[in-house]
Amino acid sequence: MSRALGDRVYRGEMTRRDFLWLLSAASASVVVPTISGCATHPVTGETVVVGLSEQQEIALDRQHAPHQFSKDYGAVQDDRLNSYVSGVAANLAARSHRPTMPYSYRALNANYVNAYTFPAGSIGVTRGILLQMDNEAQLAALMGHEIAHVNARHTAQRAGQGMIASLVVSGVAIAASTSDRTAGYAPLVNIAGQIGASALLASYSRENEREADSLGMAYMTRGGHSPQGMVGLTQILVQQSKEKPGLLDTMFASHPMSAERYASMQAEAAGKYASMASVPLNRERYMDNTAALRRLRPVVEDQQRGERAMASKKLDEADAAFASALRAAPSDYAGLCLMAKCKMAQKRYSEAHSYVMQARRAYPGEGQAMQLAGITNLTLKQHPAALQEFSNYERALPGDPNAAFFKGVAYEAMQDRGRAAQEYRRYLAAVPQGSQAKVAVSRLQSWGYLK
C-alpha cells in the first residue's frame, strides 16, 4: 500500500486499489499463541493432546464469536425463530458430555449455506442453511453436529497438533459460500462477511467430521428426535455438492461431505437407532417456526445471486440483484449492507452511504453497519463522522484492532499526526504483522515516532 494513502483520503482521491485495501484491513487476523498439553477426552475418556485449556476455549469464544456473527450480519431480527433454534439446541446440549459449557445459539442473516461453532459453544446457523432444511429433525442434526465439535474438543485438539497458527476464531462450516472461490476479489468479499467460518475448515479432519456426525446423532436421539434427520441433512449436502458444487468447494478442500458419510449415517439410523424409526420428523413445527424466514426465500435468493455476481466482479449484475431484493424487503439489513458494498465497489460513495445509514436504522446497534458507515464517511471526507462511527463500532464490538487502524487513517487525513500515531501504535500492539501493520510502521517511522 502506498505511503500516500492518508493524503489521498484527505484529498478525496482514493483509488479503487486504496478502497479495496481499506476494506481488506477490516478482516485482518490476529495470531493466537497455542500451548500443548494433555487432557482427558470428554467423550471417550482417552488421553489426548490439546493446545487450549477449557478456560482458553471459553475466552477465545467470548472474544471472537461476536465479531464473526457481525460479519454474518448479526442474528436475524425474528425472536420466534431465534427462540426456536435455541430451544432445539439447548435440549441437545443438556444431554451432551459437556452440558455446563456456556452455549448460545442464533440464526444469522447471512445467505450462504453454513453452520459453525466456536470452541465453547457459541453457535450460529445461517438463514441460507435454514432455508435448505424442511423439518425439525434436520435442524436437531445440524445443532447436534456443532455441539459434538464442542464436546469432542476438536478445536483444542487441532490446536495441540499445531493446526491453528494465525486464526482468531474456530468453527466448522457444514457448507461454505460460493464467494470464497474468488480470491481475486477477496478484500471486498471478506468484509462482506462471506468467509463465515469457512477459512477455518482446514482445522477439522475427516475423522473429526465423522465423529461429530455420529456424536451428533447420539445427542439428537437422546433429545427425542428422529435419526433420519441426520440422514436427511447429509443427503441435502451431498446432493448440493453434485448440483451446486460451488457451495461446498471450500469444505471439500480438506474434508468432503462425501457419500461415505451419508452411508454411515444411513447405517447408524437403520442399526443402532432402528428402534426410533417411527419417531416423527416434526416437519409442521419446523415450518411454523420458520414461516417468516421462508417468506423471504426470494429475497435471499436474489441476494445470493448478487453475491455471486460481486465475487465475479459483475457489479452491474450484482446491483440489479440487490435492488430486486430490496424492492421486496426494503428494510432487510443484509440486503442494505450488501447494496452499500456494491455501491462502494462502483465508487458511488454517496449512494453507498445512504444505504449504510438505512442499514443503521434497520438494525440499530449491529456492528457491521457502523464499520461500513465509518468507511463511507472516510470516502466522503467526513472525517469527524468517520471517527464517531468507528468509536460506535468499538463500543458495540470491543476487541477489533482494525477500529484503531481506521481511526489512525481518519486522524491522518485530518492532519492530526499525534492522534493518528497513537491509534497506529494501538493497532500495532495487537497486530504487529501484515500489510496494514506495514503501513502503520511506515507512518510512525516517517513521522519520527519509530526509528
C-alpha positions in Angstrom: 0.0 0.0 0.0 1.3 3.4 -0.9 2.5 5.7 1.9 0.4 8.4 0.4 -2.9 6.7 1.4 -3.7 9.3 4.1 -3.0 12.2 1.7 -5.3 10.7 -0.9 -8.0 10.1 1.7 -7.7 13.7 2.8 -8.0 15.0 -0.8 -10.8 12.6 -1.6 -8.7 10.9 -4.3 -8.8 7.3 -3.1 -8.1 4.8 -5.9 -10.1 1.6 -6.3 -6.9 -0.2 -5.0 -6.9 2.0 -1.9 -10.6 1.4 -1.3 -10.4 -2.4 -1.6 -7.3 -2.4 0.6 -9.0 -0.5 3.3 -11.9 -3.0 3.2 -9.5 -5.9 3.4 -8.0 -4.3 6.6 -11.3 -4.9 8.3 -10.8 -8.6 8.2 -7.2 -8.9 9.4 -6.4 -11.8 11.7 -4.6 -11.8 15.0 -2.2 -14.6 15.9 -3.4 -16.7 18.7 -0.5 -18.4 20.6 -1.1 -22.0 21.5 0.2 -24.3 24.2 0.4 -28.1 24.2 -0.7 -30.4 26.9 -2.7 -33.5 27.7 -6.3 -33.8 28.7 -9.0 -36.5 29.1 -11.3 -36.6 26.1 -14.7 -35.7 27.4 -16.4 -38.3 25.3 -14.0 -41.3 25.0 -12.1 -40.9 28.3 -8.8 -41.3 26.3 -5.8 -39.0 26.9 -5.4 -36.5 24.0 -3.0 -33.7 23.2 -4.7 -30.3 23.4 -3.5 -26.8 22.6 -6.2 -24.9 24.6 -7.3 -25.3 28.1 -11.1 -25.1 28.8 -10.7 -21.6 30.1 -8.8 -20.6 26.9 -11.6 -22.1 24.8 -14.2 -20.0 26.7 -12.0 -16.9 26.5 -11.4 -17.3 22.7 -15.1 -17.9 22.2 -16.2 -14.8 24.1 -13.6 -12.6 22.5 -14.2 -13.5 18.9 -17.6 -15.0 18.4 -19.4 -11.6 18.4 -17.2 -10.4 15.5 -17.9 -13.4 13.3 -21.6 -13.2 14.0 -21.5 -9.5 13.0 -19.6 -10.4 9.8 -22.6 -12.6 9.1 -24.9 -9.6 9.6 -25.9 -10.5 13.1 -28.8 -12.6 14.5 -32.0 -12.5 12.5 -34.5 -10.0 13.8 -37.0 -12.7 14.4 -37.5 -13.6 18.1 -39.6 -16.6 17.3 -37.0 -18.1 15.0 -34.1 -17.5 17.4 -36.0 -18.9 20.3 -36.9 -21.9 18.3 -33.3 -22.6 17.2 -32.1 -22.1 20.8 -34.7 -24.4 22.2 -33.9 -27.2 19.9 -30.2 -26.8 20.5 -30.4 -26.3 24.3 -32.3 -29.6 24.6 -29.4 -31.4 23.0 -26.6 -29.6 24.8 -28.2 -30.5 28.2 -27.8 -34.2 27.1 -24.2 -33.8 25.9 -20.9 -34.7 27.6 -20.2 -31.1 28.5 -23.6 -29.7 29.5 -22.2 -26.9 31.6 -20.3 -25.1 28.7 -21.7 -21.6 28.1 -23.6 -22.5 24.9 -25.5 -19.9 23.0 -27.4 -20.2 19.7 -28.6 -17.8 17.0 -29.9 -17.8 13.4 -27.8 -15.4 11.3 -28.7 -13.1 8.5 -26.0 -14.4 6.2 -27.3 -16.0 3.0 -24.7 -18.7 2.4 -25.3 -22.3 3.5 -23.4 -22.7 6.7 -23.3 -23.5 10.4 -20.4 -23.2 12.7 -19.4 -23.2 16.4 -16.8 -21.6 18.5 -14.9 -23.8 20.9 -17.1 -23.0 24.0 -20.4 -23.4 22.2 -21.3 -20.1 20.6 -23.2 -21.5 17.6 -24.5 -19.7 14.5 -26.7 -21.1 11.7 -27.3 -19.0 8.6 -30.6 -18.3 7.1 -29.2 -19.9 3.9 -29.0 -23.3 5.5 -32.2 -22.9 7.4 -34.0 -22.5 4.1 -32.4 -25.7 2.8 -33.9 -27.8 5.6 -37.6 -28.8 5.9 -38.0 -30.4 9.3 -37.0 -30.2 12.9 -35.1 -33.4 12.9 -32.7 -32.0 10.4 -32.2 -28.8 12.5 -31.5 -31.1 15.5 -29.0 -33.0 13.4 -27.3 -29.7 12.5 -27.1 -28.4 16.0 -26.1 -31.8 17.3 -23.2 -31.9 14.9 -22.0 -28.5 16.1 -22.5 -29.3 19.8 -20.5 -32.5 19.1 -17.5 -30.5 17.9 -17.5 -28.6 21.3 -17.9 -31.8 23.3 -15.1 -33.6 21.5 -12.9 -30.6 21.9 -11.9 -30.7 18.3 -10.6 -27.1 18.2 -8.4 -27.7 21.3 -7.1 -31.0 19.8 -6.2 -29.4 16.4 -4.5 -26.5 18.2 -2.5 -29.0 20.1 -1.4 -30.5 16.8 -0.2 -27.1 15.6 -3.0 -26.7 13.2 -4.1 -23.2 14.3 -1.4 -20.6 13.7 -3.0 -17.3 12.6 -6.7 -17.7 13.1 -8.6 -15.7 15.7 -11.6 -17.9 15.7 -12.6 -21.5 15.3 -15.6 -23.2 13.9 -16.9 -25.8 11.5 -18.7 -25.0 8.3 -21.3 -27.5 7.1 -21.1 -25.7 3.8 -19.3 -22.6 2.5 -20.1 -19.6 0.4 -19.6 -19.6 -3.4 -17.9 -16.2 -2.8 -15.0 -18.0 -1.1 -13.9 -19.3 -4.5 -12.9 -15.9 -5.9 -9.6 -14.9 -4.4 -9.2 -12.1 -6.8 -12.0 -10.2 -5.2 -11.2 -11.3 -1.7 -10.9 -7.9 0.0 -14.5 -7.0 -0.7 -15.8 -10.5 -0.1 -14.1 -10.7 3.3 -15.7 -7.6 4.7 -19.0 -8.7 3.3 -18.8 -11.5 5.8 -18.8 -14.2 3.2 -15.9 -16.2 4.6 -18.0 -17.1 7.5 -16.2 -20.0 9.3 -15.0 -21.5 6.0 -11.4 -20.2 6.4 -11.3 -22.5 9.5 -12.4 -25.7 7.8 -8.9 -27.0 7.5 -8.7 -27.2 11.3 -11.0 -30.2 11.2 -10.1 -33.6 9.9 -12.3 -36.1 8.2 -12.1 -38.2 11.4 -13.3 -35.1 13.4 -16.3 -34.7 11.0 -17.2 -38.4 11.2 -17.0 -38.2 15.0 -19.2 -35.1 15.0 -21.8 -36.8 12.8 -22.0 -39.9 15.0 -21.9 -38.0 18.3 -24.5 -35.5 16.9 -26.8 -38.3 16.1 -26.4 -39.6 19.6 -27.3 -36.2 21.1 -30.3 -35.6 18.8 -31.8 -39.1 19.5 -31.3 -38.6 23.2 -33.3 -35.4 22.8 -36.2 -37.4 21.2 -35.5 -36.6 17.5 -35.6 -39.0 14.6 -32.2 -40.2 13.5 -33.5 -39.7 9.9 -32.8 -36.0 10.5 -29.1 -36.6 10.3 -29.6 -38.8 7.2 -31.7 -36.1 5.6 -29.2 -33.4 6.4 -26.2 -35.3 5.0 -28.3 -36.2 1.9 -29.1 -32.5 1.3 -25.4 -31.6 1.4 -24.3 -34.5 -0.8 -27.0 -33.6 -3.3 -25.9 -29.9 -3.3 -22.3 -31.0 -3.8 -23.4 -32.5 -7.1 -25.9 -29.9 -8.2 -24.2 -26.7 -6.8 -20.6 -27.7 -6.1 -19.5 -24.1 -5.6 -21.5 -24.1 -2.3 -19.2 -26.7 -0.9 -15.8 -26.2 -2.6 -14.0 -24.8 0.5 -15.2 -27.6 2.6 -14.3 -30.2 0.1 -10.7 -28.9 0.1 -10.0 -30.6 3.4 -12.9 -32.9 4.4 -15.5 -33.5 1.8 -19.2 -34.1 2.5 -18.8 -37.5 1.0 -21.3 -40.2 0.1 -19.4 -42.3 2.7 -20.6 -40.0 5.5 -24.1 -40.2 4.2 -23.9 -44.0 4.0 -22.5 -44.1 7.6 -25.5 -42.2 8.9 -27.9 -44.4 7.0 -26.3 -47.4 8.6 -26.4 -46.0 12.1 -30.0 -45.0 11.7 -31.0 -48.4 10.4 -28.9 -50.3 13.0 -28.0 -48.6 16.3 -31.1 -46.4 16.2 -33.6 -48.7 14.5 -35.9 -48.6 17.4 -36.5 -44.9 16.7 -37.6 -45.5 13.1 -41.2 -44.3 13.8 -40.2 -41.1 15.6 -41.7 -38.2 13.7 -39.6 -35.6 11.8 -41.7 -32.7 13.1 -41.9 -31.0 9.8 -45.0 -29.0 10.6 -43.4 -27.5 13.8 -40.3 -26.5 11.7 -42.4 -24.9 9.0 -44.4 -22.9 11.6 -41.4 -21.5 13.3 -39.5 -20.7 10.0 -42.6 -19.2 8.3 -41.4 -15.6 8.4 -37.9 -16.7 7.0 -39.4 -18.8 4.3 -41.4 -15.8 3.1 -38.0 -14.2 2.5 -36.8 -17.0 0.3 -37.0 -14.9 -3.0 -35.1 -12.1 -1.2 -32.4 -14.4 0.0 -32.1 -16.0 -3.5 -31.7 -12.5 -5.1 -29.0 -11.7 -2.6 -27.2 -15.0 -3.2 -27.3 -14.2 -6.9 -25.9 -10.7 -6.2 -23.1 -12.1 -4.1 -22.1 -14.5 -6.8 -22.0 -11.6 -9.3 -20.0 -9.5 -6.9 -17.5 -12.3 -6.5 -17.2 -12.4 -10.3 -16.7 -8.6 -10.4 -20.1 -8.3 -12.3 -21.1 -5.2 -10.4 -24.0 -4.1 -12.5 -25.5 -7.5 -12.3 -25.0 -7.6 -8.5 -26.5 -4.1 -8.2 -29.6 -5.3 -10.1 -30.0 -8.4 -7.9 -29.6 -6.5 -4.7 -32.1 -3.9 -6.0 -34.6 -6.7 -6.7 -34.2 -8.0 -3.1 -34.7 -4.6 -1.6 -37.8 -3.9 -3.6 -39.3 -7.0 -1.9 -37.8 -6.3 1.5 -36.7 -2.6 1.8 -35.6 -2.9 5.4 -33.6 -6.2 5.2 -30.3 -5.5 7.0 -28.2 -7.9 5.0 -29.6 -6.6 1.7 -28.9 -3.0 2.7 -25.3 -3.8 3.7 -24.7 -5.7 0.5 -26.1 -2.9 -1.7 -23.9 -0.5 0.2 -20.8 -2.6 -0.5 -21.8 -2.9 -4.2 -22.1 0.8 -4.5 -18.8 1.4 -2.8 -17.1 -1.1 -5.2 -18.7 1.0 -8.0 -17.2 4.1 -6.4 -20.7 5.6 -5.9 -19.9 6.6 -2.4 -22.8 8.9 -1.7 -25.3 6.2 -2.7 -23.3 3.7 -0.6 -23.5 5.9 2.4 -27.3 6.3 2.0 -27.7 2.5 2.1 -25.4 2.2 5.1 -27.4 4.7 7.0 -30.6 2.8 6.1 -28.9 -0.3 7.5 -28.0 1.5 10.7 -31.7 2.4 11.2 -32.9 -1.1 10.3 -30.7 -2.8 12.8 -29.5 -0.3 15.5 -26.6 -1.5 17.5 -25.4 -4.1 14.9 -21.7 -3.5 14.4 -21.1 -4.2 10.7 -23.1 -1.2 9.5 -21.2 1.0 12.0 -17.9 -0.1 10.5 -19.3 0.5 7.0 -20.5 3.9 8.0 -17.1 4.8 9.1 -15.6 3.7 5.8 -18.2 5.5 3.7 -17.6 8.7 5.8 -13.9 8.3 5.0 -14.5 8.2 1.3 -16.7 11.3 1.6 -14.1 13.2 3.6 -16.4 13.3 6.6 -13.6 12.5 9.0 -15.2 13.5 12.3 -18.3 11.4 11.4 -16.0 8.5 10.5 -14.2 8.7 13.8 -17.6 8.7 15.6 -18.7 5.6 13.7 -15.5 3.7 14.4 -15.9 4.6 18.1 -19.5 3.4 17.9 -18.2 0.2 16.4 -15.6 -0.3 19.1 -18.3 0.1 21.8 -20.5 -2.4 20.0 -17.8 -4.9 19.3 -14.8 -4.3 21.5 -11.6 -6.0 20.7 -11.3 -5.5 16.9 -7.9 -3.8 16.4 -9.0 -2.6 12.9 -11.0 0.1 14.5 -7.8 1.7 15.8 -6.3 1.4 12.4 -9.2 3.1 10.7 -9.1 5.8 13.3 -5.5 6.3 12.5 -6.4 6.7 8.8 -9.0 9.3 9.7 -6.8 11.3 12.0 -4.0 11.2 9.4 -6.5 12.6 6.8 -7.3 15.4 9.3 -3.5 16.1 9.6 -3.6 15.2 13.3 -0.4 13.1 13.4 -0.3 12.9 17.2 -3.6 11.1 17.4 -3.0 9.1 14.3 0.3 7.9 15.7 -1.5 6.9 18.9 -4.1 4.8 17.0 -1.4 3.2 14.8 0.5 2.3 17.9 -2.6 0.8 19.4 -3.2 -1.2 16.3 0.4 -2.5 16.1 0.3 -3.6 19.8 -2.4 -6.1 18.7 -1.4 -6.8 15.1 2.4 -6.5 14.6 2.5 -8.1 11.2 0.6 -7.8 7.9 0.1 -5.2 5.1 -1.7 -2.7 7.3 0.8 -3.1 10.0 3.5 -2.2 7.5 1.6 1.0 6.7 1.3 1.9 10.3 5.0 1.3 10.9 5.9 3.3 7.8 3.8 6.2 9.1 5.3 6.1 12.5 8.8 6.0 11.0 8.3 8.8 8.6 6.9 11.0 11.4 9.8 10.2 13.7 7.9 8.1 16.2 9.9 4.9 15.3 13.5 4.5 14.2 
